[in-house]
Each structure stands twice: as structure tokens, then as C-alpha cells.
């Protein structure tokens, strides 16, 4: 059910439940993810991958953090 409702793979859902069982209080399920494609210069992509490897993060996680930080820093003109 967690897999289906949260858009997780069965493996991810199982891991999440195993971690949650080991904690005193349950953590909220992660939001479903969507796949985005983007183009960037090859040198920037290499820098991203180098940073991700050095930080022991995935390139996707580095991008998520970068986009979140950028969006938090810009003023909404709505």
C-alpha cells in the first residue's frame, strides 16, 4: 500500500518500513517523485557529478537541494 500510494518502488517502501519500525516515532512518507529532463553544458554536468561523488550524494539529490535553495532565495512575484 505504501508503494502504491506514495509512488515508491516495493524495495524503497520495504526499506522505509524497516527504518520506521526501528524508530520510536514514524517518519512521514516521502513525496512521490517525478522525472525531469534538462540540458546543461558538459563541463557543468561534470562538475555536478564530481561534487555529487565527493559529497557521497546522487546527482539528483544535489540538484534537488540546489533547486530548493534557489527557489527559497528568490522573491515570489505572484
Secondary structure by P-SEA (a helix, b strand, c coil): cccccccccaaaaaaaaaaaaacccccccccbbbbbbbbccaaaaaaaaaaaaaacccaaaaaaaaaaaaaaaccccc
